[in-house]
């Protein structure tokens, strides 16, 4: 029983450390995606310069505040580890998927 408790504590600590790394990394990735997509789609259309990454991140915060977020329905059988993995996927893979789709649109448009 003692080892199981230690393992749960280690998992919780590693999860917190992972989120501490993932959240800023996600912010940087989202700003990079916004700046890149701006250069691909907005600059050629309206001849406007791209925002700096800091301004891009501020815009993502503003948009996130104005647009309601989608609440995810979690499976009651999900373990904390499953929920953490889903969060990492949303934080880190979401911006990369959006960038990949935008790249395809930009290439074939």
Number of C-alpha atoms within 10 A of each C-alpha: 5 6 8 9 10 11 11 12 12 12 14 15 12 12 17 13 11 13 17 11 11 17 15 12 14 20 21 17 21 24 24 20 22 24 21 18 18 18 17 17 14 15 13 11 10 8 10 11 12 17 16 13 19 14 14 21 21 14 15 16 14 11 11 11 10 9 8 8 8 6 6 6 6 10 9 6 7 10 10 13 12 13 13 17 13 12 15 18 13 14 20 17 14 15 21 17 13 15 19 13 12 17 15 11 12 12 9 7 6
